[in-house]
Amino acid sequence: MSQNSYVIDVDVYISYILKDKLEELFLFVIDRNFEVFVSIELENELNEVLQRNKFKKYLKRPSLEFVNAIRQFGNLIQPKKAKIESPDTKDNYLFVLALATESTIVTGDKPLIDWVNAPVRVISLAKFLQIKID
């Protein structure tokens, strides 16, 4: 697995968007020359979550602007379907994307981080943010 390829879970993007710090995440990734992958499924989930009333009221811009920013920032690919049975079936697409791109998943979702049989490396945001520039 490439140490420079990552799939960032929607929960991480949401956290940065709500704190109005999405640019900080982008700069962190750029400074380290990381490659980030996104898929239509990830974009759809992000848009759906941002449309929820509990989040929508905190957005400083329309949700589609954030989705478009992440699409422009990341490498959009459409991986082939694969059978994955993650602890949260709604997150299976993350593993399919990570497998297709040989990436590490960055998430705040503890069941995914703790998944012993994960087919790819899964790390917390805190661990991701500790990665130093080569």
MDAnalysis code that builds the backbone (N, CA, C; Angstrom):
import MDAnalysis as mda
import numpy as np

u = mda.Universe.empty(402, n_residues=134, atom_resindex=np.repeat(np.arange(134), 3), trajectory=True)
u.add_TopologyAttr("name", ["N", "CA", "C"] * 134)
u.add_TopologyAttr("resid", np.arange(1, 135))
u.add_TopologyAttr("resname", ["MET", "SER", "GLN", "ASN", "SER", "TYR", "VAL", "ILE", "ASP", "VAL", "ASP", "VAL", "TYR", "ILE", "SER", "TYR", "ILE", "LEU", "LYS", "ASP", "LYS", "LEU", "GLU", "GLU", "LEU", "PHE", "LEU", "PHE", "VAL", "ILE", "ASP", "ARG", "ASN", "PHE", "GLU", "VAL", "PHE", "VAL", "SER", "ILE", "GLU", "LEU", "GLU", "ASN", "GLU", "LEU", "ASN", "GLU", "VAL", "LEU", "GLN", "ARG", "ASN", "LYS", "PHE", "LYS", "LYS", "TYR", "LEU", "LYS", "ARG", "PRO", "SER", "LEU", "GLU", "PHE", "VAL", "ASN", "ALA", "ILE", "ARG", "GLN", "PHE", "GLY", "ASN", "LEU", "ILE", "GLN", "PRO", "LYS", "LYS", "ALA", "LYS", "ILE", "GLU", "SER", "PRO", "ASP", "THR", "LYS", "ASP", "ASN", "TYR", "LEU", "PHE", "VAL", "LEU", "ALA", "LEU", "ALA", "THR", "GLU", "SER", "THR", "ILE", "VAL", "THR", "GLY", "ASP", "LYS", "PRO", "LEU", "ILE", "ASP", "TRP", "VAL", "ASN", "ALA", "PRO", "VAL", "ARG", "VAL", "ILE", "SER", "LEU", "ALA", "LYS", "PHE", "LEU", "GLN", "ILE", "LYS", "ILE", "ASP"])
u.atoms.positions = np.array([
    [0.832, -1.192, 0.000],
    [0.000, 0.000, 0.000],
    [0.871, 1.248, 0.000],
    [0.491, 2.167, -0.805],
    [1.227, 3.418, -0.866],
    [0.945, 4.240, 0.388],
    [2.000, 4.739, 0.984],
    [1.851, 5.547, 2.185],
    [1.359, 6.949, 1.842],
    [1.282, 7.283, 0.557],
    [0.884, 8.621, 0.165],
    [-0.510, 8.700, -0.436],
    [-1.235, 7.597, -0.450],
    [-2.585, 7.573, -1.027],
    [-3.615, 7.365, 0.079],
    [-4.632, 8.231, 0.071],
    [-5.617, 8.199, 1.140],
    [-7.035, 8.357, 0.616],
    [-7.953, 7.736, 1.328],
    [-9.389, 7.951, 1.158],
    [-9.843, 8.552, 2.481],
    [-10.355, 9.760, 2.423],
    [-10.786, 10.464, 3.634],
    [-12.295, 10.280, 3.775],
    [-12.709, 9.765, 4.920],
    [-14.119, 9.486, 5.186],
    [-14.907, 10.794, 5.286],
    [-16.180, 10.697, 4.977],
    [-17.076, 11.853, 5.018],
    [-17.083, 12.505, 6.393],
    [-16.991, 11.710, 7.464],
    [-17.027, 12.306, 8.806],
    [-15.882, 13.292, 9.022],
    [-14.737, 13.032, 8.417],
    [-13.596, 13.949, 8.528],
    [-13.888, 15.235, 7.757],
    [-14.376, 15.095, 6.529],
    [-14.726, 16.289, 5.752],
    [-15.771, 17.131, 6.485],
    [-16.791, 16.485, 7.032],
    [-17.847, 17.206, 7.751],
    [-17.257, 18.005, 8.910],
    [-16.381, 17.386, 9.661],
    [-15.749, 18.063, 10.788],
    [-15.020, 19.333, 10.345],
    [-14.253, 19.222, 9.279],
    [-13.524, 20.399, 8.776],
    [-14.466, 21.440, 8.187],
    [-15.505, 21.016, 7.506],
    [-16.463, 21.953, 6.922],
    [-17.190, 22.729, 8.020],
    [-17.647, 22.034, 9.054],
    [-18.383, 22.704, 10.125],
    [-17.511, 23.682, 10.908],
    [-16.225, 23.405, 10.966],
    [-15.288, 24.311, 11.648],
    [-14.770, 25.394, 10.705],
    [-15.243, 25.377, 9.450],
    [-14.794, 26.302, 8.417],
    [-13.272, 26.221, 8.224],
    [-12.759, 24.977, 8.213],
    [-11.309, 24.760, 8.093],
    [-10.963, 23.752, 6.989],
    [-11.843, 23.611, 6.015],
    [-11.588, 22.657, 4.939],
    [-10.277, 22.971, 4.214],
    [-10.000, 24.252, 4.050],
    [-8.747, 24.655, 3.397],
    [-7.527, 24.145, 4.166],
    [-7.603, 24.118, 5.487],
    [-6.486, 23.596, 6.293],
    [-6.208, 22.129, 5.970],
    [-7.267, 21.350, 5.818],
    [-7.099, 19.944, 5.458],
    [-6.450, 19.832, 4.089],
    [-6.932, 20.617, 3.136],
    [-6.361, 20.593, 1.786],
    [-4.878, 20.957, 1.822],
    [-4.522, 21.993, 2.567],
    [-3.115, 22.418, 2.651],
    [-2.247, 21.356, 3.314],
    [-2.768, 20.702, 4.326],
    [-2.040, 19.612, 4.985],
    [-1.695, 18.525, 3.966],
    [-2.679, 18.137, 3.180],
    [-2.490, 17.089, 2.178],
    [-1.497, 17.539, 1.107],
    [-1.640, 18.758, 0.632],
    [-0.744, 19.290, -0.411],
    [0.683, 19.390, 0.102],
    [0.864, 19.888, 1.329],
    [2.204, 20.027, 1.909],
    [2.948, 18.697, 2.001],
    [2.201, 17.625, 2.160],
    [2.808, 16.303, 2.304],
    [2.821, 15.516, 0.989],
    [2.347, 16.158, -0.059],
    [2.313, 15.520, -1.370],
    [1.508, 14.216, -1.350],
    [0.419, 14.219, -0.575],
    [-0.466, 13.067, -0.512],
    [-1.420, 13.096, -1.702],
    [-1.905, 11.937, -2.041],
    [-2.912, 11.812, -3.075],
    [-4.196, 11.353, -2.389],
    [-5.291, 12.065, -2.646],
    [-6.574, 11.744, -2.034],
    [-7.536, 11.309, -3.140],
    [-8.262, 10.225, -2.875],
    [-9.204, 9.691, -3.848],
    [-10.625, 9.853, -3.346],
    [-11.521, 10.171, -4.274],
    [-12.944, 10.285, -3.979],
    [-13.717, 9.513, -5.046],
    [-14.945, 9.210, -4.725],
    [-15.827, 8.516, -5.671],
    [-17.185, 9.209, -5.651],
    [-18.014, 8.854, -6.600],
    [-19.371, 9.391, -6.646],
    [-20.113, 9.043, -5.353],
    [-19.904, 7.832, -4.842],
    [-20.575, 7.420, -3.593],
    [-20.166, 8.322, -2.433],
    [-18.889, 8.657, -2.353],
    [-18.408, 9.532, -1.287],
    [-19.031, 10.917, -1.450],
    [-19.039, 11.429, -2.662],
    [-19.647, 12.741, -2.904],
    [-21.126, 12.746, -2.555],
    [-21.824, 11.691, -2.938],
    [-23.261, 11.603, -2.638],
    [-23.518, 11.564, -1.138],
    [-22.708, 10.788, -0.418],
    [-22.893, 10.733, 1.037],
    [-22.607, 12.093, 1.663],
    [-21.545, 12.744, 1.218],
    [-21.210, 14.060, 1.755],
    [-22.361, 15.039, 1.530],
    [-22.884, 15.078, 0.327],
    [-23.981, 15.988, 0.016],
    [-25.213, 15.668, 0.857],
    [-25.519, 14.374, 0.993],
    [-26.690, 13.960, 1.774],
    [-26.541, 14.371, 3.240],
    [-25.380, 14.160, 3.806],
    [-25.159, 14.518, 5.213],
    [-25.225, 16.034, 5.403],
    [-24.619, 16.780, 4.477],
    [-24.653, 18.241, 4.596],
    [-26.066, 18.805, 4.457],
    [-26.973, 18.061, 3.831],
    [-28.362, 18.497, 3.671],
    [-29.190, 18.299, 4.943],
    [-28.672, 17.552, 5.891],
    [-29.419, 17.333, 7.138],
    [-29.537, 18.648, 7.894],
    [-30.702, 18.869, 8.461],
    [-30.957, 20.131, 9.164],
    [-29.938, 20.418, 10.257],
    [-29.503, 19.382, 10.950],
    [-28.572, 19.613, 12.060],
    [-27.218, 20.138, 11.581],
    [-26.881, 19.933, 10.322],
    [-25.630, 20.448, 9.762],
    [-25.861, 21.660, 8.864],
    [-26.926, 21.615, 8.099],
    [-27.209, 22.636, 7.093],
    [-27.198, 24.038, 7.691],
    [-27.718, 24.178, 8.884],
    [-27.818, 25.504, 9.500],
    [-26.452, 26.107, 9.849],
    [-25.397, 25.271, 9.879],
    [-24.069, 25.772, 10.205],
    [-23.203, 26.070, 8.985],
    [-23.702, 25.745, 7.806],
    [-22.901, 25.918, 6.592],
    [-22.855, 27.379, 6.175],
    [-21.667, 27.812, 5.788],
    [-21.487, 29.191, 5.336],
    [-21.690, 29.318, 3.829],
    [-21.765, 28.161, 3.149],
    [-21.977, 28.124, 1.699],
    [-22.893, 26.943, 1.382],
    [-23.457, 26.911, 0.192],
    [-24.303, 25.767, -0.194],
    [-23.499, 24.462, -0.174],
    [-24.161, 23.375, 0.175],
    [-23.488, 22.080, 0.310],
    [-22.775, 21.652, -0.969],
    [-23.352, 21.955, -2.115],
    [-22.719, 21.550, -3.376],
    [-21.378, 22.232, -3.602],
    [-21.175, 23.399, -3.031],
    [-19.864, 24.052, -3.145],
    [-18.788, 23.224, -2.434],
    [-19.135, 22.644, -1.304],
    [-18.186, 21.797, -0.588],
    [-17.920, 20.502, -1.357],
    [-18.982, 19.929, -1.890],
    [-18.839, 18.704, -2.684],
    [-17.947, 18.975, -3.892],
    [-18.174, 20.083, -4.566],
    [-17.355, 20.432, -5.729],
    [-15.909, 20.704, -5.345],
    [-15.694, 21.334, -4.206],
    [-14.324, 21.594, -3.746],
    [-13.581, 20.283, -3.511],
    [-14.257, 19.325, -2.903],
    [-13.629, 18.030, -2.636],
    [-13.408, 17.265, -3.936],
    [-14.320, 17.397, -4.875],
    [-14.147, 16.745, -6.178],
    [-12.929, 17.320, -6.899],
    [-12.772, 18.631, -6.864],
    [-11.629, 19.269, -7.525],
    [-10.325, 18.946, -6.806],
    [-10.388, 18.816, -5.499],
    [-9.204, 18.546, -4.691],
    [-8.747, 17.105, -4.834],
    [-9.677, 16.189, -4.804],
    [-9.342, 14.765, -4.853],
    [-9.310, 14.238, -6.271],
    [-8.883, 13.010, -6.384],
    [-8.884, 12.311, -7.667],
    [-10.148, 11.477, -7.731],
    [-11.052, 11.853, -8.617],
    [-12.329, 11.163, -8.737],
    [-12.151, 9.912, -9.580],
    [-12.485, 8.769, -8.995],
    [-12.464, 7.516, -9.747],
    [-13.746, 6.752, -9.442],
    [-14.070, 5.850, -10.312],
    [-15.222, 4.984, -10.088],
    [-14.705, 3.549, -10.053],
    [-14.431, 3.039, -8.853],
    [-13.873, 1.682, -8.761],
    [-14.887, 0.621, -9.153],
    [-14.366, -0.513, -9.575],
    [-15.244, -1.653, -9.873],
    [-15.850, -2.151, -8.569],
    [-17.023, -2.686, -8.670],
    [-17.720, -3.212, -7.494],
    [-16.922, -4.368, -6.891],
    [-16.952, -4.450, -5.587],
    [-16.308, -5.547, -4.863],
    [-17.156, -5.845, -3.641],
    [-17.114, -7.069, -3.201],
    [-17.901, -7.460, -2.027],
    [-17.073, -7.234, -0.766],
    [-17.513, -6.302, 0.027],
    [-16.873, -5.968, 1.295],
    [-17.959, -5.992, 2.357],
    [-17.643, -6.548, 3.496],
    [-18.597, -6.547, 4.603],
    [-17.962, -5.871, 5.810],
    [-17.944, -4.542, 5.750],
    [-17.352, -3.765, 6.832],
    [-18.296, -3.720, 8.030],
    [-17.801, -3.264, 9.176],
    [-18.659, -3.164, 10.363],
    [-19.882, -2.264, 10.139],
    [-19.780, -1.314, 9.218],
    [-20.900, -0.449, 8.873],
    [-21.084, -0.556, 7.360],
    [-22.117, -1.272, 6.942],
    [-22.296, -1.548, 5.516],
    [-22.416, -0.283, 4.670],
    [-22.832, 0.826, 5.282],
    [-22.901, 2.082, 4.534],
    [-21.503, 2.569, 4.137],
    [-20.480, 2.057, 4.803],
    [-19.102, 2.465, 4.510],
    [-18.353, 1.477, 3.625],
    [-19.040, 0.470, 3.127],
    [-18.373, -0.499, 2.257],
    [-17.686, 0.176, 1.073],
    [-18.321, 1.222, 0.534],
    [-17.750, 1.908, -0.626],
    [-16.371, 2.493, -0.333],
    [-16.122, 2.879, 0.920],
    [-14.798, 3.407, 1.279],
    [-13.718, 2.351, 1.080],
    [-14.040, 1.129, 1.466],
    [-13.077, 0.036, 1.326],
    [-12.876, -0.349, -0.132],
    [-13.948, -0.310, -0.906],
    [-13.836, -0.591, -2.343],
    [-12.926, 0.452, -2.996],
    [-13.125, 1.707, -2.658],
    [-12.306, 2.791, -3.198],
    [-10.857, 2.661, -2.741],
    [-10.647, 2.378, -1.471],
    [-9.284, 2.243, -0.945],
    [-8.559, 1.052, -1.559],
    [-9.257, -0.050, -1.746],
    [-8.646, -1.217, -2.391],
    [-8.250, -0.898, -3.826],
    [-9.112, -0.236, -4.550],
    [-8.856, 0.078, -5.955],
    [-7.683, 1.036, -6.129],
    [-7.436, 1.863, -5.132],
    [-6.384, 2.886, -5.236],
    [-5.182, 2.604, -4.335],
    [-5.220, 1.451, -3.673],
    [-4.157, 1.070, -2.725],
    [-3.928, 2.184, -1.699],
    [-5.027, 2.633, -1.117],
    [-5.000, 3.759, -0.187],
    [-5.286, 3.336, 1.249],
    [-4.925, 4.222, 2.149],
    [-5.269, 4.121, 3.563],
    [-6.533, 4.944, 3.794],
    [-7.437, 4.430, 4.603],
    [-8.651, 5.169, 4.951],
    [-8.385, 5.990, 6.207],
    [-8.807, 7.261, 6.169],
    [-8.720, 8.159, 7.323],
    [-10.146, 8.408, 7.787],
    [-10.416, 8.072, 9.041],
    [-11.792, 8.187, 9.545],
    [-11.811, 8.478, 11.042],
    [-12.962, 8.945, 11.494],
    [-13.198, 9.089, 12.920],
    [-14.128, 8.001, 13.427],
    [-14.472, 7.078, 12.561],
    [-15.427, 6.007, 12.860],
    [-14.700, 4.855, 13.567],
    [-14.860, 4.775, 14.865],
    [-14.125, 3.793, 15.668],
    [-14.318, 2.337, 15.217],
    [-15.538, 1.905, 14.869],
    [-15.669, 0.512, 14.405],
    [-14.819, 0.219, 13.158],
    [-14.642, 1.198, 12.304],
    [-13.795, 0.986, 11.126],
    [-12.324, 0.934, 11.512],
    [-11.916, 1.814, 12.411],
    [-10.527, 1.837, 12.871],
    [-10.178, 0.532, 13.584],
    [-11.124, 0.021, 14.346],
    [-10.884, -1.194, 15.139],
    [-11.137, -2.495, 14.375],
    [-11.577, -2.417, 13.119],
    [-11.907, -3.610, 12.360],
    [-10.654, -4.438, 12.110],
    [-10.570, -5.560, 12.779],
    [-9.390, -6.424, 12.738],
    [-9.149, -6.990, 11.338],
    [-10.205, -7.319, 10.618],
    [-10.068, -7.942, 9.295],
    [-10.176, -6.955, 8.139],
    [-9.924, -5.700, 8.395],
    [-10.015, -4.699, 7.330],
    [-9.060, -5.055, 6.188],
    [-9.529, -4.961, 4.960],
    [-8.686, -5.313, 3.812],
    [-7.654, -4.246, 3.450],
    [-7.750, -3.074, 4.080],
    [-6.790, -1.996, 3.883],
    [-6.482, -1.383, 5.242],
    [-5.449, -0.574, 5.285],
    [-5.096, 0.131, 6.519],
    [-6.138, 1.215, 6.796],
    [-6.555, 1.317, 8.042],
    [-7.510, 2.336, 8.470],
    [-6.908, 3.055, 9.664],
    [-6.835, 4.396, 9.577],
    [-6.240, 5.174, 10.666],
    [-7.186, 6.294, 11.094],
    [-6.955, 6.774, 12.286],
    [-7.734, 7.893, 12.809],
    [-7.228, 9.202, 12.206],
    [-8.040, 10.222, 12.308],
    [-7.619, 11.551, 11.863],
    [-6.401, 12.009, 12.659],
    [-6.399, 11.742, 13.964],
    [-5.274, 12.146, 14.804],
    [-3.961, 11.527, 14.306],
    [-3.999, 10.250, 13.968],
    [-2.802, 9.581, 13.455],
    [-2.394, 10.164, 12.093],
    [-3.378, 10.433, 11.261],
    [-3.129, 11.041, 9.951],
    [-2.422, 12.379, 10.115],
    [-2.897, 13.195, 11.054],
    [-2.331, 14.537, 11.255],
    [-0.927, 14.508, 11.855],
    [-0.510, 13.363, 12.352],
    [0.849, 13.207, 12.901],
    [1.877, 12.843, 11.836],
    [1.422, 12.545, 10.639],
    [2.344, 12.143, 9.577],
    [3.183, 13.349, 9.178],
    [4.472, 13.178, 9.206],
    [5.415, 14.253, 8.907],
    [5.706, 14.328, 7.418],
    [6.194, 15.473, 7.006],
    [6.605, 15.666, 5.623],
    [7.897, 14.897, 5.390],
    [7.944, 14.164, 4.270],
    [9.160, 13.402, 3.921],
    [10.286, 14.324, 3.508],
])
